[in-house]
Amino acid sequence: MIALDQKNSRHGFIIVVTLILMLVMTTMGVGLYYSSKQAAKEVSSNTDKRSYLFNAESCVTEAINWLEVNYNRCGIGSICKTITTSNGMNKWDIGETNKRKKQMESQGYTCEIQKMKVKSLNAGGVGFDVGQDDNYESEDTIKKHYFKINSNGFDVGGNDKTAVEVIVSIIL
């Protein structure tokens, strides 16, 4: 019988273990790279959507400012006014940095104002309901105008957008 040399049979074992460990570490590194890339993309997307929400709210603010002066210009059920930005939000010059100005030029908003109804508020009522009693037979003293504002904030390419719907009432 020939005796086998135990020393020589383990000679390549370290190389095999090292190659397997390198493969595992490389796989982990690639997985971490893609995971962090996806997380960065989600953060960027959430930041854009938040910015589009701010744009939609800016349009609501502009619509409310328009309504304070022009509330009587529209009939019930009709669209009173449509407000849009044609070339981004560069009209809102609030002393921003150049990076922010460039971002605002690539975004915009549009909103529609629709009159829903007009309600007469009488002088009757109890507690917090004073002036909102429909059954009290007194002279109409105040009218409450209800408006719906549908607003969209978006990028100028029109790919992404955020929609906001607001009900506004004006008491006169």
Wavefront OBJ file of the C-alpha trace (Angstrom):
o trace
v 0.000 0.000 0.000
v 1.025 3.499 -0.728
v 0.747 5.936 2.127
v -0.886 9.247 1.247
v 0.768 12.413 2.341
v -1.767 14.357 4.401
v 0.247 17.573 4.091
v -0.153 17.839 0.307
v -3.909 17.093 0.196
v -4.802 20.377 1.984
v -2.515 22.564 -0.027
v -5.235 24.255 -2.233
v -7.906 24.471 0.480
v -6.973 28.045 1.552
v -7.333 29.344 -2.002
v -10.802 27.830 -2.346
v -11.968 29.317 0.975
v -10.514 32.734 0.029
v -12.277 32.701 -3.358
v -15.619 31.782 -1.745
v -15.240 34.586 0.830
v -14.389 37.067 -1.952
v -17.497 35.996 -3.876
v -19.702 36.469 -0.791
v -18.177 39.897 -0.025
v -18.558 41.059 -3.649
v -22.202 39.949 -3.688
v -22.833 41.860 -0.458
v -21.124 44.961 -1.869
v -23.212 44.894 -5.064
v -26.396 44.388 -3.006
v -25.560 47.347 -0.754
v -24.818 49.505 -3.808
v -28.222 48.801 -5.391
v -30.006 49.182 -2.059
v -28.466 52.614 -1.405
v -29.130 53.666 -5.003
v -32.827 52.761 -4.612
v -33.052 54.609 -1.272
v -31.532 57.736 -2.835
v -34.055 57.541 -5.694
v -36.962 57.291 -3.218
v -35.704 60.289 -1.237
v -35.419 62.314 -4.441
v -38.937 61.292 -5.501
v -40.395 62.247 -2.104
v -38.612 65.607 -2.231
v -40.064 66.305 -5.682
v -43.576 65.346 -4.578
v -43.293 67.615 -1.547
v -42.181 70.420 -3.837
v -45.168 69.778 -6.145
v -47.455 69.952 -3.102
v -45.977 73.352 -2.244
v -46.646 74.432 -5.836
v -50.283 73.330 -5.593
v -50.632 75.217 -2.302
v -49.138 78.318 -3.946
v -51.873 78.142 -6.558
v -54.525 77.826 -3.824
v -53.083 80.935 -2.151
v -53.191 82.837 -5.442
v -56.782 81.661 -6.019
v -57.880 82.826 -2.562
v -56.289 86.227 -3.191
v -58.221 86.434 -6.470
v -61.479 85.416 -4.741
v -61.204 88.135 -2.100
v -61.710 90.741 -4.831
v -63.669 88.837 -7.509
v -66.023 86.531 -5.570
v -69.152 87.910 -7.332
v -67.879 87.329 -10.879
v -69.069 83.764 -11.281
v -72.289 81.837 -11.224
v -73.039 78.752 -9.200
v -71.680 75.558 -10.775
v -69.449 77.309 -13.282
v -65.682 77.575 -13.327
v -64.887 81.141 -12.336
v -61.205 81.310 -13.100
v -58.323 79.100 -14.157
v -54.880 80.090 -12.904
v -51.762 78.604 -14.527
v -48.057 79.196 -14.764
v -46.813 79.001 -18.330
v -43.044 78.970 -17.853
v -42.438 77.711 -14.361
v -42.702 79.495 -11.068
v -40.125 82.190 -11.811
v -42.683 84.904 -10.988
v -42.292 84.026 -7.296
v -39.025 85.924 -6.797
v -38.377 85.561 -3.085
v -34.599 85.931 -3.024
v -33.792 82.258 -3.543
v -30.421 80.857 -4.538
v -29.674 80.161 -8.201
v -30.136 76.410 -7.656
v -33.612 76.951 -6.174
v -34.550 79.439 -8.932
v -33.588 76.873 -11.566
v -35.695 74.247 -9.785
v -38.675 76.622 -9.601
v -38.412 77.341 -13.343
v -38.873 73.621 -14.027
v -42.077 73.428 -11.951
v -45.519 74.930 -12.229
v -49.117 74.835 -11.115
v -52.645 75.141 -12.385
v -55.920 75.496 -10.511
v -59.600 76.016 -11.198
v -62.012 77.959 -9.016
v -65.652 76.813 -9.054
v -68.530 78.445 -7.171
v -70.574 75.791 -5.373
v -73.370 77.678 -3.598
v -74.415 80.780 -1.680
v -76.093 80.403 1.690
v -77.993 83.136 3.515
v -77.040 83.390 7.159
v -79.867 84.631 9.383
v -79.488 86.249 12.768
v -81.082 83.307 14.656
v -79.452 80.328 16.327
v -78.048 79.286 19.675
v -74.471 79.094 20.921
v -71.945 78.432 18.163
v -74.755 78.162 15.610
v -75.641 81.866 15.800
v -76.278 83.144 12.294
v -76.727 79.686 10.758
v -80.351 78.912 11.570
v -82.386 78.403 8.363
v -85.731 78.318 10.204
v -85.472 81.690 11.902
v -87.591 84.196 9.958
v -85.448 87.296 10.128
v -83.907 89.445 7.460
v -80.896 88.001 5.649
v -77.947 89.884 7.021
v -74.963 87.945 5.732
v -74.287 85.681 2.751
v -71.756 82.871 2.743
v -70.192 81.986 -0.637
v -68.708 78.490 -1.059
v -65.982 77.792 -3.634
v -64.080 74.650 -4.628
v -60.467 75.038 -5.731
v -58.856 72.120 -7.611
v -55.102 72.640 -7.768
v -52.225 70.682 -9.341
v -48.510 71.187 -8.769
v -46.270 69.573 -11.398
v -42.990 69.622 -13.259
v -43.010 71.532 -16.540
v -42.676 68.285 -18.504
v -45.998 67.193 -17.005
v -44.660 63.818 -15.878
v -45.304 64.052 -12.133
v -47.949 65.997 -10.274
v -49.687 66.417 -6.936
v -53.384 67.310 -6.720
v -55.088 69.287 -3.944
v -58.799 70.057 -3.548
v -59.861 72.802 -1.140
v -63.289 74.124 -0.130
v -63.246 77.846 0.700
v -66.032 79.962 2.140
v -66.240 83.729 2.129
v -68.668 85.483 4.450
v -69.858 88.920 3.348
l 1 2 3 4 5 6 7 8 9 10 11 12 13 14 15 16 17 18 19 20 21 22 23 24 25 26 27 28 29 30 31 32 33 34 35 36 37 38 39 40 41 42 43 44 45 46 47 48 49 50 51 52 53 54 55 56 57 58 59 60 61 62 63 64 65 66 67 68 69 70 71 72 73 74 75 76 77 78 79 80 81 82 83 84 85 86 87 88 89 90 91 92 93 94 95 96 97 98 99 100 101 102 103 104 105 106 107 108 109 110 111 112 113 114 115 116 117 118 119 120 121 122 123 124 125 126 127 128 129 130 131 132 133 134 135 136 137 138 139 140 141 142 143 144 145 146 147 148 149 150 151 152 153 154 155 156 157 158 159 160 161 162 163 164 165 166 167 168 169 170 171 172
